[in-house]
Amino acid sequence: MAVPKRKTSRSNTRSRRANWKTTATVLSACPNCNELRQPHMACPSCGTYAGRHYAAAERTEHQA
């Protein structure tokens, strides 16, 4: 396994890490209730996806 000969400088390390940006989560409107949801996932407010109802996906008031 290769071992570096010199310590990587702080500026080189930080300039390399400058590209580690996150992207904002894409949201789309639910066709059933028009709430915002992530695409390809069941709606957290009404629990529907592709015309089917999934009760496990619904958000309740008592969840932490």
A tleap script that builds the chain and sets N, CA, C and O, in Angstrom:
source leaprc.protein.ff14SB
mol = sequence {
  NMET ALA VAL PRO LYS ARG LYS THR SER ARG
  SER ASN THR ARG SER ARG ARG ALA ASN TRP
  LYS THR THR ALA THR VAL LEU SER ALA CYS
  PRO ASN CYS ASN GLU LEU ARG GLN PRO HIE
  MET ALA CYS PRO SER CYS GLY THR TYR ALA
  GLY ARG HIE TYR ALA ALA ALA GLU ARG THR
  GLU HIE GLN CALA
}
set mol.1.N position { 0.842 -1.178 0.000 }
set mol.1.CA position { 0.000 0.000 0.000 }
set mol.1.C position { 0.886 1.239 0.000 }
set mol.1.O position { 1.870 1.303 0.737 }
set mol.2.N position { 0.541 2.216 -0.818 }
set mol.2.CA position { 1.347 3.420 -0.944 }
set mol.2.C position { 1.183 4.312 0.274 }
set mol.2.O position { 0.090 4.444 0.824 }
set mol.3.N position { 2.291 4.923 0.686 }
set mol.3.CA position { 2.288 5.834 1.822 }
set mol.3.C position { 2.797 7.183 1.329 }
set mol.3.O position { 3.816 7.230 0.640 }
set mol.4.N position { 2.116 8.289 1.662 }
set mol.4.CA position { 2.581 9.586 1.179 }
set mol.4.C position { 3.911 9.986 1.809 }
set mol.4.O position { 4.153 9.731 2.989 }
set mol.5.N position { 4.776 10.621 1.002 }
set mol.5.CA position { 6.076 11.054 1.511 }
set mol.5.C position { 5.980 12.336 2.312 }
set mol.5.O position { 6.757 12.545 3.244 }
set mol.6.N position { 5.031 13.202 1.958 }
set mol.6.CA position { 4.908 14.501 2.618 }
set mol.6.C position { 3.492 14.700 3.133 }
set mol.6.O position { 2.540 14.090 2.646 }
set mol.7.N position { 3.379 15.566 4.126 }
set mol.7.CA position { 2.077 15.934 4.658 }
set mol.7.C position { 1.354 16.818 3.640 }
set mol.7.O position { 1.949 17.738 3.079 }
set mol.8.N position { 0.083 16.540 3.407 }
set mol.8.CA position { -0.708 17.367 2.492 }
set mol.8.C position { -0.991 18.700 3.165 }
set mol.8.O position { -1.452 18.742 4.306 }
set mol.9.N position { -0.714 19.784 2.458 }
set mol.9.CA position { -0.888 21.111 3.041 }
set mol.9.C position { -2.363 21.400 3.303 }
set mol.9.O position { -3.245 20.769 2.720 }
set mol.10.N position { -2.613 22.344 4.172 }
set mol.10.CA position { -3.973 22.714 4.535 }
set mol.10.C position { -4.728 23.291 3.342 }
set mol.10.O position { -5.919 23.032 3.169 }
set mol.11.N position { -4.026 24.078 2.515 }
set mol.11.CA position { -4.702 24.675 1.356 }
set mol.11.C position { -5.063 23.612 0.315 }
set mol.11.O position { -6.126 23.695 -0.300 }
set mol.12.N position { -4.208 22.628 0.110 }
set mol.12.CA position { -4.533 21.560 -0.834 }
set mol.12.C position { -5.700 20.726 -0.329 }
set mol.12.O position { -6.584 20.351 -1.099 }
set mol.13.N position { -5.699 20.441 0.950 }
set mol.13.CA position { -6.788 19.661 1.532 }
set mol.13.C position { -8.103 20.407 1.424 }
set mol.13.O position { -9.119 19.823 1.048 }
set mol.14.N position { -8.095 21.688 1.748 }
set mol.14.CA position { -9.340 22.463 1.723 }
set mol.14.C position { -9.822 22.725 0.302 }
set mol.14.O position { -11.028 22.760 0.059 }
set mol.15.N position { -8.901 22.909 -0.638 }
set mol.15.CA position { -9.340 23.114 -2.020 }
set mol.15.C position { -9.920 21.832 -2.599 }
set mol.15.O position { -10.828 21.889 -3.427 }
set mol.16.N position { -9.419 20.692 -2.184 }
set mol.16.CA position { -9.989 19.425 -2.625 }
set mol.16.C position { -11.375 19.215 -2.007 }
set mol.16.O position { -12.288 18.737 -2.680 }
set mol.17.N position { -11.530 19.570 -0.738 }
set mol.17.CA position { -12.813 19.395 -0.056 }
set mol.17.C position { -13.840 20.449 -0.435 }
set mol.17.O position { -15.007 20.326 -0.062 }
set mol.18.N position { -13.437 21.481 -1.165 }
set mol.18.CA position { -14.372 22.529 -1.569 }
set mol.18.C position { -15.432 21.995 -2.526 }
set mol.18.O position { -16.479 22.620 -2.694 }
set mol.19.N position { -15.179 20.852 -3.155 }
set mol.19.CA position { -16.133 20.268 -4.093 }
set mol.19.C position { -17.109 19.310 -3.424 }
set mol.19.O position { -17.951 18.733 -4.111 }
set mol.20.N position { -17.029 19.121 -2.121 }
set mol.20.CA position { -17.912 18.195 -1.421 }
set mol.20.C position { -19.219 18.885 -1.053 }
set mol.20.O position { -19.584 18.910 0.122 }
set mol.21.N position { -19.920 19.438 -2.010 }
set mol.21.CA position { -21.144 20.175 -1.724 }
set mol.21.C position { -22.342 19.232 -1.767 }
set mol.21.O position { -22.352 18.256 -2.517 }
set mol.22.N position { -23.347 19.535 -0.955 }
set mol.22.CA position { -24.585 18.781 -1.014 }
set mol.22.C position { -25.562 19.503 -1.929 }
set mol.22.O position { -25.439 20.704 -2.172 }
set mol.23.N position { -26.515 18.764 -2.421 }
set mol.23.CA position { -27.541 19.351 -3.271 }
set mol.23.C position { -28.864 19.370 -2.512 }
set mol.23.O position { -29.096 18.542 -1.631 }
set mol.24.N position { -29.709 20.301 -2.854 }
set mol.24.CA position { -31.010 20.405 -2.200 }
set mol.24.C position { -31.890 19.233 -2.625 }
set mol.24.O position { -31.788 18.741 -3.749 }
set mol.25.N position { -32.755 18.796 -1.712 }
set mol.25.CA position { -33.655 17.694 -1.993 }
set mol.25.C position { -34.710 18.145 -3.000 }
set mol.25.O position { -35.317 19.205 -2.846 }
set mol.26.N position { -34.919 17.334 -4.025 }
set mol.26.CA position { -35.905 17.646 -5.047 }
set mol.26.C position { -37.283 17.279 -4.516 }
set mol.26.O position { -37.478 16.177 -4.004 }
set mol.27.N position { -38.237 18.193 -4.637 }
set mol.27.CA position { -39.598 17.944 -4.191 }
set mol.27.C position { -40.554 18.146 -5.347 }
set mol.27.O position { -40.348 19.015 -6.195 }
set mol.28.N position { -41.604 17.334 -5.375 }
set mol.28.CA position { -42.640 17.480 -6.384 }
set mol.28.C position { -43.996 17.416 -5.699 }
set mol.28.O position { -44.103 16.945 -4.566 }
set mol.29.N position { -45.021 17.883 -6.375 }
set mol.29.CA position { -46.360 17.908 -5.791 }
set mol.29.C position { -47.007 16.542 -5.928 }
set mol.29.O position { -46.878 15.884 -6.960 }
set mol.30.N position { -47.703 16.122 -4.885 }
set mol.30.CA position { -48.447 14.865 -4.897 }
set mol.30.C position { -49.679 15.050 -5.788 }
set mol.30.O position { -50.400 16.036 -5.637 }
set mol.31.N position { -49.930 14.121 -6.710 }
set mol.31.CA position { -51.108 14.288 -7.571 }
set mol.31.C position { -52.427 14.105 -6.829 }
set mol.31.O position { -53.475 14.529 -7.314 }
set mol.32.N position { -52.381 13.473 -5.651 }
set mol.32.CA position { -53.608 13.220 -4.904 }
set mol.32.C position { -53.977 14.390 -3.992 }
set mol.32.O position { -55.120 14.847 -4.003 }
set mol.33.N position { -53.009 14.879 -3.198 }
set mol.33.CA position { -53.319 15.915 -2.206 }
set mol.33.C position { -52.552 17.216 -2.432 }
set mol.33.O position { -52.752 18.175 -1.686 }
set mol.34.N position { -51.686 17.277 -3.432 }
set mol.34.CA position { -50.878 18.453 -3.792 }
set mol.34.C position { -49.905 18.889 -2.710 }
set mol.34.O position { -49.455 20.035 -2.728 }
set mol.35.N position { -49.566 18.018 -1.768 }
set mol.35.CA position { -48.510 18.291 -0.780 }
set mol.35.C position { -47.161 17.995 -1.431 }
set mol.35.O position { -47.084 17.223 -2.387 }
set mol.36.N position { -46.095 18.613 -0.909 }
set mol.36.CA position { -44.761 18.353 -1.439 }
set mol.36.C position { -44.258 17.008 -0.943 }
set mol.36.O position { -44.409 16.669 0.231 }
set mol.37.N position { -43.657 16.246 -1.851 }
set mol.37.CA position { -43.092 14.942 -1.515 }
set mol.37.C position { -41.895 14.685 -2.412 }
set mol.37.O position { -41.720 15.350 -3.433 }
set mol.38.N position { -41.065 13.710 -2.025 }
set mol.38.CA position { -39.935 13.340 -2.852 }
set mol.38.C position { -40.423 12.444 -3.991 }
set mol.38.O position { -41.313 11.618 -3.783 }
set mol.39.N position { -39.854 12.593 -5.193 }
set mol.39.CA position { -40.288 11.742 -6.289 }
set mol.39.C position { -39.926 10.274 -6.042 }
set mol.39.O position { -38.931 9.984 -5.378 }
set mol.40.N position { -40.722 9.358 -6.569 }
set mol.40.CA position { -40.542 7.908 -6.451 }
set mol.40.C position { -40.687 7.434 -5.015 }
set mol.40.O position { -40.158 6.380 -4.660 }
set mol.41.N position { -41.394 8.192 -4.179 }
set mol.41.CA position { -41.656 7.790 -2.795 }
set mol.41.C position { -43.126 8.065 -2.485 }
set mol.41.O position { -43.748 8.940 -3.088 }
set mol.42.N position { -43.665 7.309 -1.540 }
set mol.42.CA position { -45.054 7.518 -1.144 }
set mol.42.C position { -45.184 8.865 -0.441 }
set mol.42.O position { -44.262 9.308 0.244 }
set mol.43.N position { -46.334 9.512 -0.615 }
set mol.43.CA position { -46.582 10.823 -0.012 }
set mol.43.C position { -46.694 10.663 1.505 }
set mol.43.O position { -47.454 9.812 1.968 }
set mol.44.N position { -45.960 11.456 2.290 }
set mol.44.CA position { -46.032 11.305 3.748 }
set mol.44.C position { -47.344 11.797 4.344 }
set mol.44.O position { -47.680 11.417 5.466 }
set mol.45.N position { -48.094 12.627 3.633 }
set mol.45.CA position { -49.334 13.153 4.216 }
set mol.45.C position { -50.540 12.272 3.904 }
set mol.45.O position { -51.379 12.044 4.776 }
set mol.46.N position { -50.638 11.774 2.667 }
set mol.46.CA position { -51.808 10.953 2.335 }
set mol.46.C position { -51.459 9.477 2.131 }
set mol.46.O position { -52.359 8.638 2.144 }
set mol.47.N position { -50.190 9.137 1.944 }
set mol.47.CA position { -49.766 7.739 1.838 }
set mol.47.C position { -50.020 7.103 0.494 }
set mol.47.O position { -50.058 5.875 0.409 }
set mol.48.N position { -50.198 7.875 -0.565 }
set mol.48.CA position { -50.442 7.285 -1.878 }
set mol.48.C position { -49.192 7.358 -2.734 }
set mol.48.O position { -48.384 8.280 -2.620 }
set mol.49.N position { -49.055 6.345 -3.608 }
set mol.49.CA position { -47.977 6.333 -4.592 }
set mol.49.C position { -48.461 5.514 -5.780 }
set mol.49.O position { -48.891 4.373 -5.611 }
set mol.50.N position { -48.395 6.070 -6.950 }
set mol.50.CA position { -48.795 5.423 -8.203 }
set mol.50.C position { -50.222 4.906 -8.124 }
set mol.50.O position { -50.520 3.813 -8.605 }
set mol.51.N position { -51.113 5.701 -7.513 }
set mol.51.CA position { -52.519 5.330 -7.448 }
set mol.51.C position { -52.873 4.337 -6.362 }
set mol.51.O position { -54.039 3.961 -6.235 }
set mol.52.N position { -51.901 3.898 -5.572 }
set mol.52.CA position { -52.151 2.942 -4.495 }
set mol.52.C position { -51.976 3.631 -3.153 }
set mol.52.O position { -51.236 4.608 -3.041 }
set mol.53.N position { -52.658 3.120 -2.135 }
set mol.53.CA position { -52.586 3.694 -0.792 }
set mol.53.C position { -51.697 2.809 0.083 }
set mol.53.O position { -51.891 1.595 0.150 }
set mol.54.N position { -50.722 3.427 0.753 }
set mol.54.CA position { -49.820 2.733 1.667 }
set mol.54.C position { -49.982 3.360 3.043 }
set mol.54.O position { -49.532 4.484 3.267 }
set mol.55.N position { -50.622 2.645 3.971 }
set mol.55.CA position { -50.907 3.179 5.287 }
set mol.55.C position { -49.621 3.363 6.104 }
set mol.55.O position { -49.556 4.245 6.960 }
set mol.56.N position { -48.601 2.537 5.847 }
set mol.56.CA position { -47.349 2.633 6.611 }
set mol.56.C position { -46.581 3.911 6.288 }
set mol.56.O position { -45.730 4.333 7.071 }
set mol.57.N position { -46.869 4.529 5.152 }
set mol.57.CA position { -46.135 5.733 4.740 }
set mol.57.C position { -46.746 7.003 5.315 }
set mol.57.O position { -46.129 8.066 5.238 }
set mol.58.N position { -47.947 6.919 5.891 }
set mol.58.CA position { -48.609 8.115 6.398 }
set mol.58.C position { -47.921 8.629 7.649 }
set mol.58.O position { -47.458 7.848 8.481 }
set mol.59.N position { -47.857 9.946 7.778 }
set mol.59.CA position { -47.253 10.592 8.934 }
set mol.59.C position { -48.341 10.754 10.005 }
set mol.59.O position { -49.451 11.192 9.703 }
set mol.60.N position { -48.017 10.399 11.254 }
set mol.60.CA position { -48.966 10.598 12.342 }
set mol.60.C position { -48.444 11.685 13.278 }
set mol.60.O position { -47.262 12.028 13.240 }
set mol.61.N position { -49.313 12.215 14.103 }
set mol.61.CA position { -48.934 13.295 15.004 }
set mol.61.C position { -48.100 12.811 16.189 }
set mol.61.O position { -47.425 13.610 16.838 }
set mol.62.N position { -48.141 11.508 16.476 }
set mol.62.CA position { -47.459 10.994 17.666 }
set mol.62.C position { -46.066 10.469 17.390 }
set mol.62.O position { -45.375 10.050 18.318 }
set mol.63.N position { -45.629 10.481 16.120 }
set mol.63.CA position { -44.274 10.024 15.823 }
set mol.63.C position { -43.261 11.058 16.262 }
set mol.63.O position { -43.502 12.262 16.176 }
set mol.64.N position { -42.123 10.573 16.732 }
set mol.64.CA position { -41.063 11.473 17.190 }
set mol.64.C position { -40.175 11.912 16.072 }
set mol.64.O position { -39.233 12.673 16.294 }
savepdb mol mol.pdb
quit
